[in-house]
């Protein structure tokens, strides 16, 4: 049985980054970052702004993939989108 992650997916701020959750409150992704670019560069990780943008783009996936998509053995339907809307 395919596992479903119902939209909308939202982004919540956590102390060290952001998490993406589905409509049921299931955590789908955690994206971590550091506050300053200098701290991020030293640790070779993302800044909080980069982490926020990535989490935001993950949360947009249900809209970009179209309605009714599921993980598993089902075929995922792709739709055309303007890549500038991902930023």
C-alpha positions in Angstrom: 0.0 0.0 0.0 1.4 3.4 -1.0 1.9 5.9 1.8 0.1 9.2 1.2 1.3 12.7 2.4 -1.7 14.9 1.9 -1.2 18.5 0.9 -0.9 21.3 1.8 2.7 20.8 3.0 3.8 23.6 5.2 7.2 24.9 6.6 7.7 25.3 10.3 10.7 27.0 11.8 12.7 24.9 14.4 15.6 26.2 16.5 18.3 25.2 14.0 16.4 25.2 10.7 13.1 24.3 9.2 10.8 21.3 8.9 8.2 20.4 6.2 5.0 18.8 7.5 2.0 17.5 5.6 -1.7 18.3 6.3 -1.8 15.5 9.0 1.2 16.9 10.9 3.6 14.2 9.7 7.1 15.6 9.5 8.5 15.0 6.0 11.8 16.8 5.9 14.2 18.6 8.1 16.6 21.2 6.6 19.2 22.6 8.9 21.3 25.8 8.7 23.5 28.3 10.6 22.6 31.9 11.2 25.5 33.6 9.6 27.3 32.9 6.4 30.6 32.8 8.3 29.4 30.1 10.6 27.9 28.1 7.7 31.1 28.4 5.7 33.2 27.2 8.7 30.9 24.2 9.2 30.4 23.7 5.5 26.6 23.7 5.9 23.7 25.8 4.7 22.8 29.3 6.0 19.3 29.6 7.5 18.1 31.5 4.5 19.3 28.7 2.2 17.6 26.2 4.4 14.4 28.2 4.4 14.4 28.4 0.6 15.0 24.6 0.2 12.3 23.8 2.8 9.9 26.1 0.9 10.6 24.4 -2.4 10.0 21.0 -0.9 6.7 22.2 0.5 5.7 23.2 -3.1 6.2 19.7 -4.5 2.5 18.6 -4.3 1.4 21.6 -6.3 4.2 21.1 -8.8 3.5 17.4 -9.3 -0.3 17.9 -9.7 -3.2 16.5 -7.7 -3.6 12.8 -6.8 0.1 11.8 -6.9 1.3 9.2 -4.4 4.6 7.5 -3.6 5.2 3.9 -4.2 4.3 2.0 -7.4 2.0 4.7 -8.8 3.2 6.9 -11.7 3.9 10.4 -10.7 2.4 13.0 -13.0 4.7 15.9 -13.7 3.5 19.3 -14.8 5.4 22.1 -16.5 6.5 25.0 -14.3 8.6 28.0 -14.6 11.8 27.3 -12.6 12.0 31.0 -11.5 8.9 30.4 -9.3 11.0 28.0 -7.1 13.1 30.8 -5.7 
